[in-house]
Amino acid sequence: MDFFEKRLKNFISSKIDISEDFDFEQFKVGRSNITYKISDDANTYVLRRPPFGNKLESAHNMSREYKILKVLYKNGLRVPKPLYLYDEKKLTNDDFYIMEFIEGATIANYDVAENYDEIEKHIISKSFIETLLEIHNFNVVDSELSNLGQHENYVERQIKRWNKQFQAQKVRDIEDLDKATALLLENIPTQQIVRIVHGDYRLDNVRVNKNRVSAVLDWELCTLGDPLADLGTVIASWNDQTEKDSPFVYSPTLSNGFPSRKDIIEYYSNSSSLDLRNIEFYTRLSFWKHAMIMEGVFVRYSLGSYGKVNENEIESFKNSTIMFAKKAASKNLLEEIT
């Protein structure tokens, strides 16, 4: 789809320091909002916009994501500097925003992770958890993001919201997803604290430079609530080669040399006052949410919202939903994966 028409490129060049005939390239990572690298001979930026086609209610909110980045950047957290928000809906029907380009690498999969040795992988992993703790230690209640969402009952709100969105786009019945939903509703833990929740904190959603996390990306799912949901996502996605049925089939940690899931839990626990006895619940919640995310991607791909794609790729997202749902429905989940 021709998003960067001449009129839009001219407009963008009037707002940031870039030539009118800048080059653009879509990042391959990320399957929800669409992210482009835009550059000329002297400057490089990142532009982020929603997927093309119909969007779910409340999803893909560029203005909200821009505000989150603006406040977090101002408070010294590791995020890209937001530079410009377009929300006029004149040149294009969708909002978009532009932010700084962060130098470094995105360890998006096994192949990229293979470029690092075991010592580097441990340093990166500790920086990854350290960065998460910085986010969770940020006093969001007393910040400009205090009205980002409700403070309490995070899990109940999440289950209700994700179920609503799933039902709005539902194209098939998934028995394991129903089982996982029941398990979650039966075992909701008490929320211990109110903090920023990134919503999809994984190794492939950060930039790494000199073996340190330089920026956290993809704040689309961010809200206020229970920070242990982020740790649950880390544990769910931190699979290794012994876990034969993991739905995170491209996980960087499939490359040998990363710390174990138990190590990751220990890293977090050593620097946090939170009680982690219910961490299995949050890990299950992550698998459950990823099943719904994959189903949403499958539906949007099927409808052509990302343009022309390979039929095999559409089928892979369809199957991925089933894999995530099966894992989320496992009654002894933590024992099974650790």
N, C-alpha and C positions, 0 to 999 in steps of 0.2 A: 504494500500500500504506500502511495506517494505522500508521506507525511511532510517531508521537508521540501515543500514547494518553494519557489523563488520568493514569494511574498513573505512567507514565514521566516526563511533564512535571512532576509533583509531586516525583518523585525528583530530577530534574535541578535544580529550583529549590532543593532542600535542599543541593546541593553547590556551586553557584555563585550569584553575586548576580544573580538574574533572577526575574521573577514567574512564578507557576505557569501563567498563561495566555499565555505568551510566543508571539510569532509565529515562524513558520519558513518558510524559502524555500530550495529546492534550487538550488545553483549550476549553471548550464548547462555550464560548462567542466568537464572531467574525465569520463572514460568508464570508469573502473575502480572505485575506491572512490567512495562517494556522500558529498558534502559539503553541509552545510546552514548557512545563516546563521540564527542564532536571536537574537531580540532582543525587548526591551520598550521602554518609553519612555525608559529611562535607560541601558541596557546592550546591547552587541552582542557575540556570541561566534560561534565556528565549531564545529560538531559534525561529526565524520567517522566513517563506518561502512562496513563492506563492502557489496557489492551483495547484493540479496536472492537467495535460491535457493542452489543448490549452488556451492561454491567449489573451485578447484583446491587441491591439497595445497600448503601453505606460502605460499599467496598471501593477500593482504588481512589481514596480521597487524597488528592495531591496537596491541597491546602493544609490539611491536617498533618500530613507527613512533613511538609515544609516547616510548619510551626514546631514540631517535635525536634527536628534537626537544629532549628534556630536557637531554641532554649538550651538544648543539651550542649551545643557548641559553645554558647556563651558561658556555660558553667564548667567548661574545661573537659568535657567527656570526649571520648575518641570517636568523633563522627566527622564527616566531610562538612566543610563550611557551605551553607546554603547561600546562593547568590541572587537568584531571581525567581519569582513565582508569577506565572501567567494564569489568570483566572477570569479573563474578560469574555471568553467564548465568542470572539468575533473572528479571529483568524482561523480558529479550529474549535470544534465542539467540545473538546476535552481540555481540562487544565493540564499544565505541565510545570515542572520546575527545573532549574539548572543549579548545579552545585560544583564545587571544586573536584578535580580529578586527583585521587590519592595514588601516589606512586607505590609500587609494590606488587605483590602477587595475590591472586585469589586461589587458595588451595581448594579447587572445586571438586577434585576427584582423585582417584588412586594414582593416575599417571602423573599429575602435578606433584603429589605427595612423595613420589619416588625420587624426586630431585633433592630431598632432604635426608640427612643421615639421622641415626637414632638420637644423638645428642641434640640436634636441632629440633627434632620432633618433640622432645620433652620440654625444651625451652619454649617453643611455640605453644604447646599445650598449657603450660603454666601461665604464660602471658594471656592466653585465651580465657582461662578461668579468672585470672586477676582482673581482666577487663570486665568480665561479667559481674564480679564483685563490686567494681567501681560503679557500674550502673545501678546495682541493687543497693548500694550504700548512699546513693544520691537522694537527698531529702526532697522528694517530689511534692510532698504535701504542702511544703512552704515555698513552692516554686510557681512559675507562670503556667506550669502544666497541671496544677492541682485540679483543674476542671476538665482534664482530658477524658475522664471516665469516672464511674462510680468507684468508691474506695473499697467497699466491702463486698462480700459474696461473689468474689471473682469467678470461682469455678462454676457456680450455678449460672451466672450470667453467660459465661463462655459456652456451656453446654446448650443453653437455650438459644443463643445467637447462632451458633454453628448448625444446630439442628434446623433452625428456621431457614438459613441460607441453603442447606442441603435439600430441604423439602421444596424450596422454590425452584431448584434446578433438577430435581430428581428425575432420572430416566430409567432406573431399575432398582430392584430390591437387593439389599446386601445383608444377609443373615448375620454374619460376624460383626458387622457394624452395629446392628441392633443389640447383639449380646454385649458388646463393649459399652454401649450407651447405658445399658442396665447395670453393669458392673460399676461404672463411674457414679451413677446416681445413688447406688446403694452404699458407697464408701467415701463420700465427700469429707475431707478433713477440715478442721478449723483453720481459717486463715490467720497467720501469726502476725503479719505486718502489711502495710501498704507501701508498695514500691512501683517503680517503672517495670513493666514486663515487655521485653522486646517482642516476644511472640513467635520468633523463628530463629533463635540464637543457635547457629550451627557454624562449623569451621568454614564452610563455603560462603558464609555471609559476612566475612570480615576480610580486610586487606592486611597482608603481612609484609613487613619491611624489616630486613635485618633480623629475622626470627622473632620479631615482636609484632603484636597487633597494633596497627597504625590507625585503623578506623573500623567501626561497625556499620554495616550497610543494611538496606532493606528493612525500614522501620514501618512498613505498611500495616503490620498486625499489632503494633505497639498500643498498649493501654495501661491503665493502673490496676493494681491488684496484687496477686500472690506471686512473688519472685521465684518460688520453687517451680513454677511452671516452666521457666526458662531452663532451670537445671534439669528438669525432666526431659526437655527437648535435647539437651546436650547428651544425656545418657542414652536416650533412644537412638540417636544418630551416630553414637560413638561405637559402631560395631567393628568387629575384626573378622579374620578369615575363618574362625571356628564357628561363627554363627551363619550357618548355611542358608537359612531362610530369611535373612534380613531384607526388608523392603528398601533399605537405603543402599541400593546396588552400586552406586557410584561413590559411596562414602570415602573420603580421603583416608580415614583410619583403617581401611582395608589394607593399606600399605603397612608392612611390618615395622615395628619400632616405636609406635605410639604407646603412651601409658594405657593401662586397662581402665575399664569403667569404674572398678573399685578405686583405682588411683584418683580418677577424676572426682569422684564423690569425696574422697579424703582431702584433696586439694581445696575444694569448696568448704568442706566442714571445718577445716583448720583455721579458716579466716572468717567464719560466719557464726553468729549466735543462734541461727535458726535450727530447729529440731528437724532432722531429716528422716525420722522413722517412717514417714508416709511417702517416701520418695517413689515407691513403686506406683502409687496412684498417679503422680505427675508424669511419670514415664508412660503410663498407659494413656493418659490424656493426650500426650504428644503424638503417639501412634494413631490415636483416634482422629485428632485434628488433621494429621497428614493424610489420612485416608480421605477425608472430606476435601482437602486441598487438591489432591490428585484427581478426585472425581470432578471437581470444578474445572480443572485444567483439561481433563478428558472431554468434558461437555463443550468447553469453549473451542478447543481444537476441532472438534467434530463440526461445530457450527461455522468454522472459518474465521474466528476472531483474531487469529494470529497469521492470517494469510494462508497461502498454499503450503501444506506440510506433507510429509511422507505418511502414508497410511500405516506403516509399521510403527511409526512413532506414536500415532494416536492409539494403536492397540496396546503399546507398552504402558501408556498412562492408564488405560482401562484395567490392565492386569495389576498395575501398581496399587490401585485402590484396594483390590482384593487382598494383596499381600499385607498392606498396612492394617486393614481391618482384622485379618487373621491374627496378627501379632497383638493388636489392641484387645482382642477377645481372650487371650491366654490368661488363665486364672492364676498361674504361678509365674508371672512375667519376669520379675526381677531375678528370681532364682534361675530361670531359663536363660537369661542373657548375660548373667555375670558368673 
